[in-house]
């Protein structure tokens, strides 16, 4: 007789579903199918599409695509290049937050000018989150602006000891500051690049074993774990200049469950990181009838051939895990069971409906 674990659905606050613009890599249907397979019931999609989401019109276009294709619930971020501040008021009720890029990453949304950055912070409503990609010295800048402006600031995919130390120190000052880490930084280091090659290229880069151990040592002080699901094709990742990013929607839960069995974290802490805190930070209340059932006895290998993501690969291919998502319920309806989906495209809801 299998042991079934009931958990609230995962809220993944950092995904790139590539739709519109790069649907050869992923789209709202395949991405949300992968989400359900991984026990993720809500995804927050980033704005650095091929044509970035910088205007009200582009946002509405993306909302319509998500509305037609999504199997799970979703929210969308708005982006800024520092030149679209007049759009903020138009979009604020339709999005989960603003995404700002302060280090090199995919797309052309890198903000260089600190004066423009401060203007963005001051214009952005205090009740909506600013999610920031910041590494190294840029962390200091973000912390300073968070203190000056009182904005809700969330630093995403923290990867190194130095960066996390700065954030934890700043949080002692009661700033409205939170952060997340990714499974690939919790489970992979730069030593894995010898095996993974281009398939291990991410931003922030995979760090050292010491960095990784510091993340785990402070897992109780970190606010969220997010997949940063960023699929690219196998052809691209095998190329001379592979783009940054790895898929992660289907592997976030089994990897973290392994850590629970290994006593690196508790189930309660897992739920805090992937469900409770995302709701608190983004002022979102998940439907009480949205939950997942996991067979905690089932061991299996993560295998590329079994993945739902359109890109068809994982850096964790061949890893042994224990804990298989068997059933997923969304708003009280069984939407996914034993590898099959039971609802049509468009069943997923926008968490900020019109």
C-alpha positions as CSV (number, residue, x, y, z in Angstrom):
1,X,0.0,0.0,0.0
2,X,1.5,3.3,-1.1
3,X,1.9,6.3,1.3
4,X,0.2,9.4,-0.1
5,X,1.4,12.8,0.9
6,X,-1.1,15.7,0.4
7,X,0.4,19.1,-0.2
8,X,-0.9,22.5,-1.4
9,X,-0.1,23.1,-5.0
10,X,3.3,24.6,-5.7
11,X,3.4,28.3,-6.7
12,X,6.4,28.8,-8.9
13,X,7.2,32.5,-8.9
14,X,9.8,32.4,-11.7
15,X,9.3,30.8,-15.1
16,X,9.9,31.6,-18.7
17,X,7.3,30.0,-20.9
18,X,8.7,31.7,-24.1
19,X,5.2,32.5,-25.4
20,X,4.8,34.6,-27.5
21,X,8.0,34.6,-29.6
22,X,10.0,31.5,-29.0
23,X,7.4,28.7,-29.0
24,X,9.9,26.3,-30.5
25,X,11.3,26.2,-26.9
26,X,8.1,26.2,-24.9
27,X,4.6,27.7,-24.9
28,X,1.8,28.2,-22.4
29,X,0.3,24.8,-23.1
30,X,3.4,22.7,-22.9
31,X,4.8,24.8,-20.0
32,X,1.7,24.5,-17.9
33,X,1.5,20.8,-18.7
34,X,5.1,20.4,-17.4
35,X,4.0,22.4,-14.4
36,X,1.1,20.1,-13.6
37,X,3.4,17.0,-14.1
38,X,5.7,18.5,-11.4
39,X,2.9,19.4,-9.0
40,X,3.1,23.1,-9.8
41,X,-0.4,24.7,-9.9
42,X,0.5,28.4,-10.4
43,X,3.2,29.9,-12.5
44,X,4.4,33.5,-12.6
45,X,5.8,34.2,-16.1
46,X,8.7,36.6,-16.8
47,X,8.5,39.5,-19.3
48,X,11.8,38.9,-21.3
49,X,10.1,37.4,-24.3
50,X,11.6,37.8,-27.7
51,X,9.7,41.0,-27.8
52,X,9.7,42.1,-24.2
53,X,6.5,42.9,-22.3
54,X,7.0,46.6,-22.0
55,X,3.7,48.1,-23.0
56,X,0.0,47.7,-22.1
57,X,-0.7,46.3,-25.6
58,X,2.0,43.6,-25.4
59,X,0.8,42.6,-21.9
60,X,-2.8,42.2,-23.2
61,X,-1.6,40.2,-26.1
62,X,0.3,37.8,-23.8
63,X,-2.7,37.6,-21.4
64,X,-4.9,36.5,-24.3
65,X,-2.4,33.8,-25.3
66,X,-2.2,32.5,-21.7
67,X,-6.0,32.6,-21.4
68,X,-6.4,30.3,-24.4
69,X,-3.6,27.8,-23.6
70,X,-2.9,27.5,-19.9
71,X,-3.7,24.4,-18.0
72,X,-2.7,25.7,-14.6
73,X,-3.2,29.1,-13.0
74,X,-0.8,31.9,-13.9
75,X,0.3,35.4,-13.3
76,X,2.4,37.7,-15.5
77,X,5.2,40.1,-14.8
78,X,5.8,43.4,-16.5
79,X,9.2,44.5,-17.7
80,X,11.0,47.8,-17.9
81,X,13.8,49.2,-20.0
82,X,13.7,52.5,-18.1
83,X,11.8,54.2,-21.0
84,X,8.3,52.8,-20.4
85,X,7.4,54.3,-17.0
86,X,4.3,55.9,-18.4
87,X,2.9,52.3,-18.8
88,X,3.0,51.4,-15.1
89,X,-0.4,52.9,-14.1
90,X,-2.1,51.1,-17.0
91,X,-0.8,47.6,-16.2
92,X,-0.6,47.5,-12.4
93,X,-3.9,45.7,-11.8
94,X,-3.1,43.0,-14.4
95,X,0.3,41.8,-13.2
96,X,2.0,40.1,-10.2
97,X,4.9,42.5,-10.2
98,X,7.7,44.3,-12.1
99,X,10.9,42.5,-13.2
100,X,14.1,44.5,-13.3
101,X,17.4,43.1,-14.7
102,X,20.6,44.6,-13.3
103,X,23.0,42.0,-14.6
104,X,23.6,40.4,-18.0
105,X,20.9,37.9,-18.9
106,X,18.6,36.8,-21.8
107,X,17.0,39.8,-23.5
108,X,17.8,43.5,-23.6
109,X,16.2,44.7,-20.4
110,X,19.5,45.5,-18.6
111,X,19.1,48.8,-16.6
112,X,22.5,50.6,-16.5
113,X,21.6,54.1,-15.2
114,X,21.2,54.2,-11.4
115,X,19.2,57.5,-11.6
116,X,16.7,55.8,-13.8
117,X,16.6,52.8,-11.5
118,X,15.8,55.0,-8.5
119,X,13.1,56.7,-10.5
120,X,11.5,53.3,-11.4
121,X,11.5,52.4,-7.7
122,X,9.9,55.6,-6.7
123,X,7.2,55.5,-9.4
124,X,6.3,51.8,-8.8
125,X,3.4,51.3,-6.3
126,X,4.5,50.2,-2.9
127,X,1.9,47.4,-2.7
128,X,3.3,45.5,-5.8
129,X,6.5,43.6,-5.7
130,X,9.7,44.5,-7.7
131,X,11.5,41.3,-8.6
132,X,15.2,42.0,-9.3
133,X,17.9,40.0,-11.0
134,X,20.9,41.3,-9.1
135,X,24.3,39.8,-8.5
136,X,27.5,41.0,-6.7
137,X,27.7,44.8,-6.3
138,X,24.2,45.3,-7.7
139,X,22.9,43.6,-4.6
140,X,24.1,46.6,-2.5
141,X,22.4,49.0,-4.9
142,X,19.1,47.1,-4.6
143,X,19.3,47.0,-0.8
144,X,20.0,50.7,-0.6
145,X,17.0,51.5,-2.9
146,X,14.8,49.2,-0.9
147,X,15.7,51.1,2.3
148,X,15.3,54.5,0.6
149,X,11.9,53.9,-1.1
150,X,10.2,51.3,1.1
151,X,9.3,49.2,-1.9
152,X,8.5,45.5,-1.7
153,X,11.7,44.0,-3.2
154,X,12.4,40.4,-4.0
155,X,15.9,39.3,-5.2
156,X,15.6,36.2,-7.3
157,X,17.9,33.2,-7.9
158,X,20.5,34.0,-5.3
159,X,23.5,31.8,-6.0
160,X,26.5,32.7,-3.8
161,X,27.4,32.9,-0.2
162,X,28.5,36.6,-0.6
163,X,25.2,37.6,-2.1
164,X,23.1,35.8,0.4
165,X,25.1,37.2,3.3
166,X,24.3,40.7,2.1
167,X,20.6,40.0,1.9
168,X,20.4,38.3,5.3
169,X,22.3,41.2,6.9
170,X,19.9,43.7,5.2
171,X,16.8,41.7,6.4
172,X,17.9,42.3,10.0
173,X,17.1,46.0,9.4
174,X,13.4,45.0,8.8
175,X,13.5,46.1,5.1
176,X,10.7,44.9,2.9
177,X,13.1,42.5,1.3
178,X,12.8,38.8,0.3
179,X,14.7,36.4,-1.8
180,X,14.6,33.0,-3.5
181,X,17.0,30.3,-4.6
182,X,16.7,27.8,-7.4
183,X,17.0,24.0,-7.4
184,X,19.9,24.1,-9.9
185,X,21.9,26.2,-7.5
186,X,20.9,23.9,-4.6
187,X,21.8,20.7,-6.4
188,X,24.4,21.6,-9.0
189,X,27.8,23.3,-8.7
190,X,30.3,24.5,-11.4
191,X,31.9,21.1,-11.0
192,X,28.9,19.6,-12.9
193,X,29.8,21.7,-15.9
194,X,32.4,19.1,-16.9
195,X,29.5,16.7,-17.5
196,X,26.8,19.0,-18.5
197,X,28.7,21.4,-20.8
198,X,26.2,23.8,-22.4
199,X,23.3,22.2,-20.6
200,X,24.7,23.6,-17.4
201,X,25.0,27.2,-18.5
202,X,22.7,29.4,-16.4
203,X,22.5,32.9,-15.0
204,X,23.6,33.4,-12.3
205,X,26.3,30.8,-13.1
206,X,26.5,27.6,-11.2
207,X,28.7,28.4,-8.1
208,X,31.1,26.5,-5.8
209,X,30.4,23.8,-3.4
210,X,31.0,26.2,-0.5
211,X,28.3,28.6,-2.0
212,X,25.9,25.7,-2.3
213,X,26.5,24.6,1.3
214,X,25.9,28.1,2.5
215,X,22.5,28.2,0.7
216,X,21.5,24.9,2.4
217,X,22.8,26.1,5.8
218,X,20.5,29.1,5.6
219,X,17.5,27.4,3.9
220,X,15.3,28.4,6.9
221,X,16.1,32.1,6.3
222,X,15.5,32.0,2.5
223,X,11.9,33.0,1.5
224,X,11.1,30.9,-1.5
225,X,12.4,28.3,-3.9
226,X,11.6,29.0,-7.6
227,X,12.5,26.9,-10.6
228,X,13.6,29.7,-13.0
229,X,12.3,27.3,-15.7
230,X,14.1,28.6,-18.7
231,X,13.9,26.1,-21.6
232,X,16.1,26.2,-24.7
233,X,16.3,23.6,-27.5
234,X,18.8,20.8,-27.4
235,X,20.3,22.2,-30.7
236,X,20.9,25.6,-29.0
237,X,22.4,24.1,-25.9
238,X,24.8,22.0,-28.0
239,X,26.0,25.1,-29.9
240,X,29.2,27.1,-29.6
241,X,27.5,29.8,-27.5
242,X,24.7,28.1,-25.6
243,X,22.0,30.4,-24.2
244,X,21.6,30.5,-20.4
245,X,18.8,28.6,-18.7
246,X,17.6,25.1,-17.8
247,X,14.1,23.7,-17.5
248,X,12.9,23.0,-14.0
249,X,9.1,22.8,-13.6
250,X,9.0,19.0,-13.5
251,X,12.1,18.5,-11.2
252,X,11.6,21.1,-8.5
253,X,9.4,18.9,-6.3
254,X,11.1,15.5,-6.6
255,X,14.5,17.1,-5.9
256,X,13.2,18.9,-2.9
257,X,11.5,15.8,-1.6
258,X,14.8,14.0,-1.8
259,X,16.2,16.7,0.5
260,X,13.3,16.1,2.9
261,X,14.1,12.4,3.0
262,X,17.8,13.3,3.6
263,X,16.7,15.6,6.5
264,X,18.1,18.7,4.8
265,X,14.7,20.3,5.3
266,X,11.3,19.5,6.8
267,X,8.0,19.1,4.9
268,X,6.8,22.2,6.8
269,X,9.7,24.2,5.5
270,X,9.2,22.9,2.0
271,X,5.6,24.1,2.1
272,X,6.7,27.5,3.4
273,X,9.2,27.9,0.5
274,X,7.0,26.8,-2.4
275,X,3.5,27.8,-1.2
276,X,3.0,29.9,1.9
277,X,5.6,32.6,1.3
278,X,4.8,33.1,-2.4
279,X,1.3,33.8,-1.3
280,X,2.4,36.3,1.3
281,X,5.0,38.1,-0.8
282,X,2.7,38.5,-3.8
283,X,-0.5,39.1,-1.9
284,X,-2.2,36.1,-3.6
285,X,-4.5,33.6,-2.0
286,X,-4.5,30.2,-3.5
287,X,-7.8,28.3,-3.8
288,X,-8.1,25.9,-0.8
289,X,-9.2,23.1,-3.2
290,X,-5.9,23.3,-5.1
291,X,-3.6,20.6,-4.0
292,X,-1.4,17.7,-5.0
293,X,-1.1,14.0,-4.0
294,X,2.3,12.4,-4.0
295,X,3.2,8.7,-3.7
296,X,6.1,9.0,-1.3
297,X,7.2,5.3,-1.9
298,X,7.7,5.5,-5.6
299,X,11.3,5.8,-6.7
300,X,12.1,6.6,-10.3
301,X,14.7,8.1,-12.6
302,X,14.3,11.6,-14.0
303,X,14.5,10.8,-17.7
304,X,14.5,13.2,-20.7
305,X,12.1,10.9,-22.6
306,X,9.4,11.2,-20.0
307,X,9.4,15.0,-19.7
308,X,6.4,17.1,-20.8
309,X,8.4,20.3,-21.4
310,X,8.7,21.0,-25.1
311,X,12.5,21.4,-24.9
312,X,12.7,17.7,-23.9
313,X,15.8,17.6,-21.6
314,X,16.8,18.2,-18.0
315,X,20.2,18.8,-16.3
316,X,19.0,16.2,-13.8
317,X,18.5,13.5,-16.4
318,X,19.4,10.1,-14.8
319,X,19.0,11.3,-11.2
320,X,17.2,9.0,-8.9
321,X,14.3,10.5,-6.8
322,X,11.6,9.3,-4.5
323,X,8.1,10.9,-4.5
324,X,5.9,10.8,-7.6
325,X,3.1,13.3,-8.3
326,X,0.1,11.1,-8.8
327,X,-2.9,13.6,-8.8
328,X,-3.2,17.3,-9.1
329,X,-6.4,19.2,-8.2
330,X,-7.1,22.7,-9.3
331,X,-10.1,24.6,-7.9
332,X,-11.4,21.2,-6.7
333,X,-11.2,19.5,-10.1
334,X,-8.7,16.7,-10.9
335,X,-6.7,18.1,-13.7
336,X,-3.7,15.7,-13.9
337,X,-3.4,12.1,-12.8
338,X,-0.9,9.3,-13.6
339,X,0.8,11.3,-16.3
340,X,-2.4,12.4,-18.1
341,X,-4.2,15.7,-18.2
342,X,-7.9,15.8,-17.8
343,X,-8.8,19.4,-18.8
344,X,-8.7,21.4,-22.0
345,X,-6.3,24.3,-22.8
346,X,-7.6,27.4,-21.1
347,X,-8.7,25.8,-17.9
348,X,-6.0,27.7,-15.9
349,X,-7.0,31.0,-14.5
350,X,-5.3,34.4,-14.5
351,X,-4.8,35.2,-10.8
352,X,-5.4,38.8,-11.6
353,X,-8.4,38.6,-13.9
354,X,-9.8,41.5,-15.9
